[in-house]
Amino acid sequence: MECDEYPSGTGKKDPSQTVLRLIGLAHEKDPGLAREWAATFLEYVDFLDEKEGRAAVDNFCAKLAKLIQEHTDVIIECTKSHDPDWVKVFSETKQLQAEINQFLACVKEQLKVKR
């Protein structure tokens, strides 16, 4: 039976969704490790891109953009407080910076393809 977790009725999990879940779990405990895995995932996306077309990269860029928005929202909310949690703001800003760097790499790839 087909569903998001088991696409095309194969009974196998979608590998890209599995990787994203693993990166999310790693991020909770070790953001540096999560960034390392995400960079590796970008290499995997390049492989898929060559094999299956641009849709995989477009989807990954959209997910990165969503993460950037989420980190930005947390930073804004934290700094609105009368007594901001600067440790949290610092942590979120560092994570935001990493996501932006990955997003820029994605955008660069898109620009190469469009030319």
Secondary structure, 3 states (H helix, E strand, C coil): CCCCCCHHHCCCCCHHHHHHHHHHHHHHHCHHHHHHHHHHHHHHHHHHHHHHCCHHHHHHHHHHHHHHHHHHHHHHHHHHCCCCCHHHHHHHHHHHHHHHHHHHHHHHHHHHHHC
